[in-house]
Amino acid sequence: MTRSFAQAAKNQKYYILMYDYVEGILEKRTPFRAGHLNLAKELHAKGTMFMIGAYANPPDGATFIFKGDSPAVCDEWLKRDPYLANKLVTDYRIREWCVVPLE
């Protein structure tokens, strides 16, 4: 029997990491983008990264959703993300996200 998202959400904590990007991120990210996306795929395969996405119009930030027991689930990302290491991120915040299952 497969569990629905609603059943899984009841027993899982989610954390949202929000980035603020530097001006001109679309041009500045080019040399680091492959590493950034590969890290996201790696953490998704491990089951800690749920989904990611950049903001559009203006592209001034992004949101990353992690699954784990504490905000520390974001630590590996923060230590290894090429965007953060190369100062493309001006600020970030982590918030616990209370998922409301609709099923």
N, C-alpha and C positions, 0 to 999 in steps of 0.2 A: 504494500500500500504506500503510495507517495503522499508526503505531507504537503499541504497547501502553503502558500506564502503566509497566510494568516496564522496557521498553526506554528510555523517556524518563527514568525515575528514575536509571538508571545514569549518565547524562551531565549531570544537573541537580543543583545544590545547593539545599537548602531551609533556611530559617531560621524559627524560631519566635519570635515576639514575645509575651511574656506580660505582661498588665496586672494590677495590683491596683487595685481601685476604692475610692472613698470610700464610707463608710456612706451608705445612702439613694440609691444610684446610680439606681435605677429612677425616682425622682421628679426627681432633679437633672439627668438626661440629656435630658429632654424638649426643651428649646430647642435642643439641639445634635445630636440624633439624626439628623435628615435630612442634615445636612452630613457627619456621621460615615459614614453608609451610602453617600452619594453618592461620597465619596472612595474608599471600598472598591470600589464598582462601577467607578470610573474606573481604579484601579490594576489591577483584575481584567481590564478590557478591554485594558490595556497588557501584560498577561501577567506582571506582577510579584507580584500578590497571588493566592494559590492558594485559600485559604478562610479564613473567620473564624467565630468563635462565642463567645458569652458563657457563663459558667458558670451553672448553675442550682442553687438550693437549697443554699447561699446564692448569690445573684448578686454575688459579690465580686471577679470578675475576668473576663478574656477571653483567648483565644488567637487569634493571627493567623499564618497560614503564608504565607511569601513564597518566590518562586523567584528565584534570582539567583546571581551569581558570588561575592558576599561579603556580610557583614552590612550593608554600606552599602545594600543593596536596601531596607532598612527606613527609610532616612533620609527619603525624601519623605513617607512616612506620618507619621513622628514630627514633622516640621516643620509638617505641615498638619492633623493630627487635632484637631478641635474639643474632644474630650474631654480630651486632654492640655493643650491651650492654656487650657482653662477649669478646670484643676485638679481634674478628676474622677478622675484617675489618681494614686495615691499612690506607685507604684513600677512599674518595668518592667524586664524582662530579655530579652536576645536570646540564643538558643542555636542552633548549627547542628544540624540534624536529619538523621540518617543514615537514609534511607528504605531499607527492606528489601523489594524487590519479591517478591511471592508468586506471580507468574505464571511 
